Amino acid sequence: MISQEIIAKIKNLEIETRRRLRSFLIGMKDSREKGYGLEFDQLREYQFGDDVRFIDWKSSARADKFLVKQYRDDRSRTINILVDISGSSFFGSGNQIKYDALCQLAITLAFVAYYARDAVGLVLFSDTIELIIPPRIGLKHIHLIMEKLLTHKPQSTGTNSNVALEYLAKSHNASIAFFLSDCIDQGFEKLLKIVAQKHDLMVIRCLDHYEQKIPEIGFLSVKDIETGQTMLLDTRNQYKNSLASFMQERFIEQEKMIRQHGADVLTVITQGPFIDDVVKFLYKRKL
C-alpha cells in the first residue's frame, strides 16, 4: 500500500515536471506526429492527464466509465533509464542529496518517453541489479516508475556500473538508454563501448558542487560512504590547488573516455538548474 505522502509527492512531481517540459513537449509532439500515422492499440480506462480528445464516448457509455483509445506510434521506441542507487548517490553538501536529483532526472526522462508514446523501463543498481521494471507505455506505468524511485530502499552501498551495463548488453532489442550516475567508479570502459555500439547511450553524470571544488577549510576528515574508510584531507591553499587539479583532470578524462567509447555525456550539478540543462541536452540530441 502506497502512503498518502508518496501519492502526494508523485502528484506534485508530475505537475512540476509537466510544467518544466511544456514547451519542449509541444515541439517534440509536432515533430514526431508530422507525416506519421498512429495505429490503434487498445481501449483502456481514462487516467489523469490523458488527452480528452481520445475518449471513446460510445464505449464509455456502455461501460459506464470513461474509456480512451490508446494508439501506438509507428515510430515507437524503447527507452531504458538506469539509475545508480549506491552509497555515494546519497551524499549532499546542501539541502539536496544526489539521489534526489537522480530521481528528478529519471522522472523527467520518463515523462518525455510518455509524451512521445515510447515504452520506458527502469533499472536501479548498486553493486548488483536491485530492481527492473520492463519497458511499457502509459501513465499508470509512469506512476509505477515514480513510486519505485521514491520508495525503494537500497540493499547495498557498493557500486558496480558493469552490472547495469551488462543488463543492457544482454538486451535483445536496441534502445535509447540513459545511464544516470555520479560515475564514481572505474573499470567499466569495455562494457560501455559494447553497450554504446548496440544502444543510443547517454550518460548523465550527477555531481555535488563540492565534488568539483573542495572549500579551503584546513584539515578535513572525510568518510567513504560505500566502504566506510576514513581519511584526513589538507584543504589549505597549497594543497588544495593540487587536489582540485587532480579532481578536475579526473572528470575531464572520464568525460573524454565516455565520448571516445561512443556514448554522449552531460554533467549536471545538484545545486544548479540541472533539469533545464537536461531539456537543452534533449533538444540538442533531437530525441
N, C-alpha and C positions, 0 to 999 in steps of 0.2 A: 504494500500500500504506500503510495507516494504521499508525503506530508503536504499540508496546505502551504507551508513555507516554500517548498520546492516548486509546487504548482504556481504560486505567485511569482517566484523567481523566473520560471520558464516563460510565463506570460510577459513579464517586464522585459526580459532579454529579447523576446520575439518582437515586441513593439519597437524597442530601441534599434534592433538590427534592421527591421524593415525601414525605419526612418533613415538610417545611415545609408542604406543601399538603394533608396528610391530612385535617384537619377541614374545610377548605374544599371539597375534592373530594367528601367524603361528603354534605355539604349540597347541592352542585351536582348530584350524581348523583340524589339523591332528588327534587329539584325538577324535573329535566329528564325523568325517566322516568315520573313520576306522570301517569297519564292519557294517555300517548302510546305508540304501538306502535313496534316495531322491525321493519324489513324486511330479510330475508336478502339478503346481498350476494354472498359467495363463501366457499369453503373455502381456507384458507391454512395454511402451516406455523406451528406454535407458536413464539412468541417470548417471551423472558424478560419477565415482567411481565403476560402475558395471564391473564385470569380462567380458571381450570381448569374452571369450570362450562360453558364454551363448547367444550370439547374434544369432537369427534365421534369417539366410540370405535370405531364400526364402520368408518368411513373410515380412521381411524388404523391399525386392524389390517390393512386391505387394503394400505395404502401403506407399512406398516412404519415409520411415523414419526408423531409427534403432529400432528394437524390440528385447527384450531379453526374454528368457524363465525364468520364476520365479518358483523355486521349494520350496516345503515345507518339511523341515526336519521331519522325522518320530519321532524325539525326541524333536520337537519344544516345547519350554516352554513359559511361560508368566512372564515378568519381570515388576514390578512396582517400580517407583522411586518417592519417596515422599520428597519434598524439603520445608524446613522451610523458609518462607519469612517474618517472624515477625521482629519487630524493632531491636532486638538485632543482627540480621543477618547482619545489615548494619553498624556494628561497626568495626573499624580497627585502629590499632595504627601505621600502616606503610602506604605504598602505595596501599595496597590491603585490601578491606573490606572482611568480612567473606562471604558475598553473592557471591563475585567474585569467591572465592574458591568453594563454593557450586555449582555454575554453571559449573565450570570446572569438578568437580566430577561427576555431573549428565550427562554431555556430554560424559565423558569417559565411564561411565556405559552404556549409550545409544548406543555407538558405539560397545562396547563389545557384547551387545544384537544383534545389526545389523549383525555383522560378524558371530555370532552363529545362525543366521536365527531365532532368538526368537522374539516374539511380545513384544514390550516395551511400557509402558504407563507412563504418568507424572501426578503428583498431586502437586499443590502448595497450601500451607496452612499457615495461621497465627493463629488467634483465630477462624477461620472459613475456610471452603474449598473455595479457591478463583478460582481455575482452575483445570479442569480434562481433560486430553487427554487420551481417551481409548487406550488400548494396540493394536498396529498394527505392521506390518513389512514394511520394505522398506526404502530406503534412503530419499525419499521425506518426509516420516513421521518423520525421524530423524531430518531433517531440520526444520520441524514444531516445534518439541520439542525445538530445539536450539533457534528458533525465539521467542517462548513464554518465555523461560528462560531469554532472553536478553531484552525483551520489556515490560514484564508485570509490571504494577505499583501496589504495594500492596494497598489494601483497608483498612487495619487495621495495627496497630503497635503491637497489643497484641499477645500473644502466648497461644495456647491450643493444645498440642500434641494429646489429646484424639480425636479431630475431624478427624485427619488423620488416627489414629489407628482404629477408628470406621469404617471409609470407608473400610479399609482392612478387618476388622472383618465381615462386611456385604457382602463382595465379595463372590460369589458363587464358584469360582474356586481358587484352591491353586496356589500360585505363588512364585517366588523369589522376595522378597521385600527389597528395600534399603531405610532406613529412614535416611535422611541427615539433620542434625540439630546441633545447639550448645548444645541442651538438657538443656537449662536454663529454666527449667520448673519442675513441681512436680505434683504428683497425677495421673501419667499415668501408674503406675505399673500394675494395674489389667487388663487394655486393652492390655498392652504389652504382658502379659502372654497369653491371649486369642489369639492374633494375631500370636504369636510365635508357638502356637500349631497347627495352620492351615497353616501358610506360613513359608517358609525358610526365616527368618527375620534377616537382618544385619543392625545394627545401625552404621553409620559413624558420629562420633561426631567431629565437626569442631570448633576449638578454636583459638583465637588470643593469641599470645605469652604472653601478659600482663594479660590474664585471668588465667594464670598459675603462673605468677611471677610478682608481682607489684614492680616497681622500688622504691628505697629508695630516695624520693624527699621531705620529710617533709609532711606538710599538703596538701592534695589533694582534691579539690572539684570535685565530680562526679555526673553524672545525669543518671537516668534510662531512656533509650531511649523509653521504652514501656509505662511507667507510668508518666514520667515527674518529678518524685520525685528526689530531690537533697539531698546530704549529704556530710559531711566533713570526710575524712579519714586521720588518722595519720599514715604515712608510715615510720616513724622513726624506727630505728632498733629494739628497744624493743617491739614496737607494730607490726612492720612488720612481725616478726617471728611468732607471734600468728595468724595474718591474713593469712599468707602464709600457715601455718599448717592447718587452717580451710578450705581454698580453696582446698588444696591437698587432705585432708581427704574426702571432698565432692566429688571430681572427682573419687577417688578410690572407695568410697561406691556406687556411681551411676553406675560405670562400673561393680562392683560386682553384684548389683541388676539386671542389664540388662542380665548378663550371667545366673544368678540364675533363671530368668524367661524364659529362653530358647532361647534367641537371641544371636547372636555373635556381638562383638563391636570392632571398631577400632577408635582410637582418632588421628586426624591429626591437625597439627599446620599450620596456614596460611603462616607463614614465612619460612616454611621448604619445602622439596621436597615431598609434600603430594601425588602427582599423582603416584610417584614411590612407595610410601607406599601402596597405594590402589592396584596397579598392583601386588605387592608382596602378599597382602592380598587375592586377587582373585586367585593367583597361589596356595596359601596355602589351600584355600577353594575348589580348583578344580572346579571352576564354569563352 
